[in-house]
């Protein structure tokens, strides 16, 4: 078995900023109300001529540059997303073409907000097995295209963005490593977060469009309970499986879902605030892009140095949840 590590990161967000004050012009809400309940002040939104693959391509390009890996040496492109440009083909094939990773397979992975964490486990396993030497893994979302802008319970939460990493086979002497991953799902709770129409069960029709059934819906109360428990369980499981203590963790990068959820979970965990990386105040919930976007910024801000022990945790529609433990 080979050792896998993260050799480079990248991120991309739209230029357009939508603040809470902008939202207050669309729905009955206010900056104070949104900040108190979510911790979000603003989010990025796609322009009319942008789409998910545009963000994914730019984030992937930056990750390739940071890693020093040539496009031709990439063995696979995996894009975690629930908002691809088209139902078919995948967003990943557009990225593969634009980045000229000619020798790479390409596919999308739909695990909602846990998409990047799921993808990390898959990419690391393929590198460790020897199937690939380098894999480009991207989490990218254009959620603004799937939001009902008259529903204040959802439109205040989501934003657009992309984050990317290159997962590589470690050379001799490399001290960084993707140590452990655990993935979970519970389809019995699938209706807690969903886009009701647009698939084979309820294809697009005049009725589904008029009912806004192609927009995200969620059960806020139940999602809050699920996500809080999931975050606590994921951290504790990662520590127990790897014989670690809270003090051994240098940084936890959680899915940027809602500050209240993260705050509630932290009260049950012996992790100080300074060991948690948050950027949801500027981007909101970007689903599969959330963890890699935060990871890239944490690295750029020197919150994460080589040799540090980092834990990525995520939870989302499906319901899905999981973690990656990484020696950075």
Helices and strands as residue ranges (DSSP letters): E 4-12, E 17-19, H 20-23, H 31-38, E 42-44, H 52-67, G 71-73, E 76-80, H 91-98, E 105-109, G 112-114, H 115-129, E 134-142, G 143-146, H 152-155, E 160-169, E 177-185, G 187-192, E 193-195, H 206-210, E 216-218, H 220-241, G 246-248, E 251-254, H 259-267, G 273-275, E 276-277, H 280-283, H 289-300, E 309-316, E 320-327
